[in-house]
Amino acid sequence: MKLLIGNRNYSTWSLRPWLVLTHFEIPFEDEVLQLSGPGWQENLRERSPTGKVPVLLDGDLVVPETIAIIEYLADCFPDKPIWPTDTSQRARARAASAEMHAGFTGLRSHAPMNLRASYPGRVNLDTVAKDLKRLEALWGELLLASGGPFLFGAFTAADAMYAPVATRIRTYDLPVSDVAGEYVESIYGLPAFQTWLAEALKEPWVVDDDEIDVIQGRIPPGVLA
Ligand SMILES: N[C@@H](CCC(=O)N[C@@H](CS)C(=O)NCC(=O)O)C(=O)O
């Protein structure tokens, strides 16, 4: 299997299935497709049916879309607890994952993932307040029920879906409860996440669309690159 991914520093969707593959020790290779620079969009369109990453290649099969990739992995490796084993818990984990996939647009647009950065105070909290409130409720309820350290006790695909959100809380020092803060630390403590982070920190590339100083107009595009 091969996973086509974007720049590790910025590509939230790539991080999710990569964590599942790595944490559950599924053999795979990866290849980074640039999300900036000359011709990057044409290159993505040549390699990915949706023009986006991640894409899983398994023989002749080409699977785009994060959720579809994760479900394919769960189908291929039914003995690995990618989702919680209990049916009700699986339903909750899938619901939480679908909610992440479809929602949290405030956090996604106003606090982009940027693993190498530390930008406390840069995010206008009004733009993310609704999302943070919902995160607190969802994470709080699931962590209380499971006892942690992950949403359903042990790490599952639901945590992979929320891992990029956890990084935003750290990067922008967003105000969260102790419970949510501990969950962020659990994500950072996951060996698979640490491996991704170490590779991300070696990357030289800058994606202006994901740099908050560019988004907020303090730095013109092209200066950071
Ligand atoms: N719905 C897709 C979203 C994938 C996505 O937006 N990926 C970003 C990188 S994190 C991308 O490829 N952006 C390039 C573009 O939109 O042109 C999924 O779930 O995988």
The ligand as a Gaussian input file, in Angstrom:
#p B3LYP/6-31G(d) Opt

LIG

0 1
 N      -12.445000      15.640000       1.723000
 C      -11.026000      15.379000       1.558000
 C      -10.269000      16.680000       1.820000
 C       -8.811000      16.556000       1.393000
 C       -8.126000      17.905000       1.322000
 O       -8.770000      18.987000       1.311000
 N       -6.790000      17.851000       1.275000
 C       -5.998000      19.061000       1.125000
 C       -4.666000      18.909000       1.853000
 S       -4.904000      18.780000       3.613000
 C       -5.673000      19.245000      -0.348000
 O       -5.377000      18.292000      -1.042000
 N       -5.713000      20.487000      -0.810000
 C       -5.362000      20.801000      -2.155000
 C       -6.445000      21.556000      -2.865000
 O       -7.541000      21.715000      -2.309000
 O       -6.202000      22.010000      -4.006000
 C      -10.601000      14.251000       2.508000
 O      -11.349000      13.967000       3.427000
 O       -9.563000      13.621000       2.311000

